[in-house]
Structures are given as C-alpha cells and as structure tokens.
C-alpha cells in the first residue's frame, strides 16, 4: 500500500475521474493535482459536479472511471486507510442532536481510537476554538443552525487530518464566524494540512485558495489563481475622462481604433478593454499624438464574480437545445445506489 506523497509533494492526485448517475455524467474525466499544504478552491453553480468530486475523494462514492490518490492512498483500493487521514464537512451539518456538543466531539475522538484523556482534551480544545465552549454540555438539538455548522466543522478536525474536504463550509455562518473559519483554514494550511474547498462565495475562494478551478457540467472550464482568472477570462478595463468635454468624440475614436471598444462608463468618461500592458502603452501614445489632455485615468480588474458569470453563462449559451441544463443532482438520492461500505462518514 502506498502511504506517502510523491517527491513533488502532491496531496491529491486525480486522473480521468468519472462519475455517472444513470445516463447523466456528473463528473467527466477530471484531472487534478493539489500540492501538500495548499488550499484548492472549487467553484461552480449548483449541479456542476463539485460535491460529487468531494464524495468520491472522501470514499463516499465509488468512481466509475479514472484514478485518485489522497495523501498517497488509492481511494478505491484502500478506502479505510484514506478515511483515517482525511476530514470532511459536507453541505449539511452531520451531528447527533441527542448528544451534547462535547459528546459529539468526544465520540469522534474515541471512534478514531484516541485514548479517553486525549479525546477529552481534543474536544475541549476544538469547542473553545469554534466558540462553543459555553454551550458544550447542551444537546445539539438546542443549537442554532450556525452553531450546529460550527460543531460539524470541529468534528472534521478531531483527527488532525492531513487532507481536509470542506464542501461549502460557511453556509449558515454569520460574517464574523465566517471570518473565524477563514482564519482556521489559513492556520491549517500553514501547518501543512491540504484543504479542498468548494464554495459559491467568490470572495471566499479569493481569500483562501492559492489555486482555483471553475467547474460546470462535470468539467473544469478554467483554472488558475484568482488574479490570473480575472485577467485571462474577464480582462481589465481602462477608464478615461478628458479634461475638456469637447475631446470626448476624439477620445472615442482613439479607443475604438486602439481597443476596438468605447463605452460610456460614467458621464464624461469612456472605457475600453485592455488585454495587456502593451495595449495601455499604445493607447497612451495615440492620445498623446491627438493631443488629448486626460483629467482622470484608471484601470479596473474584473471581480471573481464577473469571471464566474462570464464562464458559466457562455457555457450555457452554447448548450444544445433540449440538453439538460445541469448534470445529475448532487443529492443523497442520486447516490442511493452506492454500496453500504462507502456510505460511512469520513471524519
């Protein structure tokens, strides 16, 4: 059994991963390599295949094709070994509501074969970290939705996992608690834990992930850092306001000639797309040649939200008539055919 990462320190290695539900393909030949200690962000609309990937990598769904290693372990050949080195927080809190917060965490520790003393210490530590210490002895059914979510997150960290899967982890958290979780994810990454994060919050991916993939209809349609995606997909815009309003018509002609576009972004201000610094230099040279005095100039990079919308809307616009809008639903019912051993909760 392979138990170590390769020399390139890859914590998650995926090649040609496929999952089908009936005639629909939820994950379509996905390749992925996530370095140890990094945070990988997976973005996509509902039904894109994000949760299906997480469920396969955490051994809760068996792939229909391809190969996947997590922490150097084959997810299909050695699922039990994989479960001992990972943590998982799904889209919905999976806690025993009849037990107290403390009992939930302590139970996970004991199930991981921790000595009672160590399980007790770890439970107290995590409850304090997640702001649940004062309510530790209350039944989880008395917790608010946000508190149950934090308890679920704490449970995924009991075993100090080498790889942590977070499937939309901040759903239901208020802004303060969301920021607290972001700090915890950063600390985990700095200590060597690898995190695969799915989210629909663009700012979350931008704040946490060193590498981001945008997924739609089972495939990765773009990948890179947040800045790379912004520039490559949605680009930059340059905005110019001339000193004299009378120069607007000439400015428009220059923008159309050099950039191919001239939009009025505000009264008295024109804008156009700039793909690189060479375009900016060419534009400034053309303005100087026309002797146009500029009162205000700025470049604006697209937001990650704009990147997301540009990618997913363009994909949907090219969809064949009659084709399903999304891949198979990522619900428990869609995975009902999975064998019993693969339904175990990974903690």
N, C-alpha and C positions, 0 to 999 in steps of 0.2 A: 504493500500500500504506500502510495506517495503521500508524504506528510509535510513536505517543506515547499515553500515557494521557490521558483527557479532563480537563477542568478540575476535575472533582471528585476527581481522583487515584484512580481505581478501577483496580486492577491485574488483577483477574479479574472479568469481566462475563459472566454466563451467563443466557440467557433461554430457557425452554421446552425444556431439554436432555432428549433421549430416547435410550435405547439398548435395543434388543430382541435377545434371543437366541431365535430361533425364535418360539414363541408366548408366551414369557415376557418381561415388561418389567422390565429390571434398573434402569433409571433412568427415572422417569416425570414428565416436564415439570418439571424442577427449575430454579428461578431463584436466582441468587446474585450478590452484589456484594461484593468483598473490597477494602478500601482499601489503598493502597500502604503498605508498611512495617508492616502488621499481621500477626498470627498468627490464622488461622482454624482452629478445631478442628471436625472432622467425626467424630461418634460414631455408633455403630450396631453391632448384632450381626453376626455372620458372614452374608454374603449380602445385606446391606442395600442395597448399591449403591455403597459408598464407593470401593472400588478401581476400579470401572467409571468413576466420575466422574474420578478421577485419571488413568486411562489415556486417557480422551477429551481432557482438558485438556492432557495432555502429548503428544498427537498419536499415541498408540499404538493407539487405537481410533477409528474414524470414527463420529460420532454419526448416529443415524437421524432426528433431528429437532432443531430448535432452533438456537441461535446462541451462539457462545462466543468471547470475546476474552481473550487473555492478554498482558499488557503492551502492550495496544493492537493486537495482531495477531490476525487471524482464524485459528483453529486449523484450519479446513478449507481455507481459501483459501491460506494461507501456512504450512504445517506446518514447512518447513525453517527459516524465519525464527523461528518460535516456539521451535524446538529450540535455537537459538543464545542465547536469553535465559532459559532455564529450567534447573533442575537437578531430578533425580528420583532418589529412593531408594525402591525397591519393597519389597514384603514380604520378599523373599528376596535375599540378597547376590548381586550380579551382577559377580563379579570373575573374572579369568583366573587360575586356580590354578597354571598353569605358570609364570607370571611372578612376580617378587618384588613386594612391596608398593610399593616405589619405582617399579618398571617399570610397574605398573598405573596409577599416578597420572601418571607422566611421559607414558605413551602417550596418556592422555586429553587432556593439555595439548597434545600435538603434533597430535592429531586436531582440536582446536579452533584450529589454526593458530597456536599460540603459538611464538615463537622458542625454540630449544632451551635457551638460557640461562634464559629466563623459565619454561619448563616445568620445568626442573630446580629452580629456586628455589621455585616453587609446590609442587612435590612434597615438597620438604624441609620447607616451612612447614606443610603440611597433615599430614604424618606426625608432626611434632612436636606439633601441636595435638591430634591424636587418640591420642597416646600410643603411636605405632607406630615411632618413630624407631630404637629399639634393634633392632627386627626388620625394618627396612626392606629389607634385602637377602635376606631369607629368602623362599623360594617361598610364595605364598599358600596352597598346599595344606597347609603346615605350621602355618598359623594356626588358632587355636581359632575356634569359631563366633562368639564375641563380637568377636574381632579382625577376622574377615572382614567382620562387620557394620560395624565402625568404618571399615574400608578402603573399603567401599562408600559410606558416608556422606561420607568425604573426597573420593571421586571425583565426587560430585554437586556439590561446591563448587569444583572446579578453575576453572571459567569465571566465577566470581563472579556467579552467576545473579541476575537481577532478581526472578524468581519461583522459589520452591523448593517442590517437592512431596515431602512425607515421608509415605509410606504405612506406618504402624505401625513407625516407625524404631527404637524402642528394644527391639523384640522380640529376646531373646537377650542383652541387655546386663545386667550386674550393676548393683546400685543406684548404685555410685559412678560408673560410666561413664554411666549414665542421667542422673545429675545433671550430669555434664560436658556431655552433649549438650544438656540443657536450657539451660545457660549459653551454649552456642554459638548456639542458636536465638534466645535473647534478644538476643545481640550482633548477629546478622544482622538481626533486626527493627529494632533501634535504628539500624543503619547504612542502613536503607531497603529491605532485601530483604523481599518479601512471602512468607509461608510458609502453605501449606495443609497441615495436619497431620491425618491420620487415625489414630485410636488406639482401643483398647479399655480403656486405662488412664484411669479417670476423673480421678485426681489429676494426670495428665499434661496433660489438656485444661485443667483448672482452673489449673494452674501457668503455662501458656504462652499460652493463647488469650484474646484480648480478646472474641472472638465465637465462639459455639458453636452448631452445628446438630446435632440428633439425627435420624438417618435410619433408616427402617425400610421394607422392601419397596419400595424405589425412590423414596421421597418424604421430604421434610423434614417431620417431625411436630412439631418445636418448635425455636425458635431464640432466642438471647439471650445475655447474659453468664452466667457460672456462677451468680452471686448471683440474677439475675433468674429463671433456670430453677428454682433451688431454691425460691424463694418462690412463684413462679407455679404450678409443677407439683406439688411435694410439700409446700409450705407450711411454716409454723412451728408448733411445739408449745410450749405453756406448761405448766410443771410446778409444782405447788404442794404444800407439806407444811404442814398446820396445826400450830399449837403444841400443841393438845390433840387426841388421837386421837378423842375423843368428837365433835369437829366434822366428822369425815370424811363422815358421811351428809349433813349440811347442805351441805358443800363440793361433794359430788357433785351435789346438786340444783341448786346455783348454776351449776356447769359445764354441766350438761345444759340448763338454761334459757338461758344466755347463748351457749354454744358449740355446743350440740347433741351433745356427746360428753363422756364422763368415763371414762377408762381408768386402771387402776392400773398406773403405770409402774414402781413400786417399793413395797415395804411402807410403808404410811402416806403415800404420795404419789399424787396424781391428776393426770392430764394431759388436755389437750384441744387441738384445732387452733385457731390464731388466724390469720385471713387478713390482718389489718392492725392498725395501732396503735389504731384506734377500738374494735376488739373487746377489746383489752387494757384500755383505759380503762373500757369498760362492765363488764368482769369485776371490776376493782378496786373500782368503785363499788358493785357488787352485794355484794361481800364485806364492804365497809365497812357497808353497810346491814344485813347479817346479823350484824355484829359478830364476824366470824371472824378471829382472830389467825393470821397466817401466819408460820411459822418459816423457810421457805425458798421462794424463787420463782425460776424461771429460764425463759428461752425458748431453744429449740433449733431451729436451721435444719436442714432435711434435707440429707443429703450428695448429691453429684452421682451417686453410685451409686444412691441411692434414686430420684432423678429418672429415671435411665436405666431402672431396673426398672419404675417406675410407668408410664412411657410405652410401653415395648415390651411389657410384659405386658398392658396394657389393649388395645393394638392387636391382639395375638394372641388375646385373649379374645373379641374381636368378629369374628374371622375366620370366613368362611362355611365350613360343613362341606365337606370334600373339596377345598378350595382348597389350593394349595401353601403350606407353612409359610414359605418364603422365596422371594426372587426367584432368577433364574438364577445358578448358581455363578460366582463371580468367579475363574475359573481360566484357565490358559493354553489348556486345551482348549476352553473356552467361546468364546475369541476366535480359534479356529483359522481361521475364515473371513476374517479381516482381510487386506487386501491387503498384499503384501510391503513396499511403501514405508512402511507405517505400523507396521512391526514394529521399526523402528530404535530403539535405546536412546537416550533423551534424556539428555544429560549437560550 
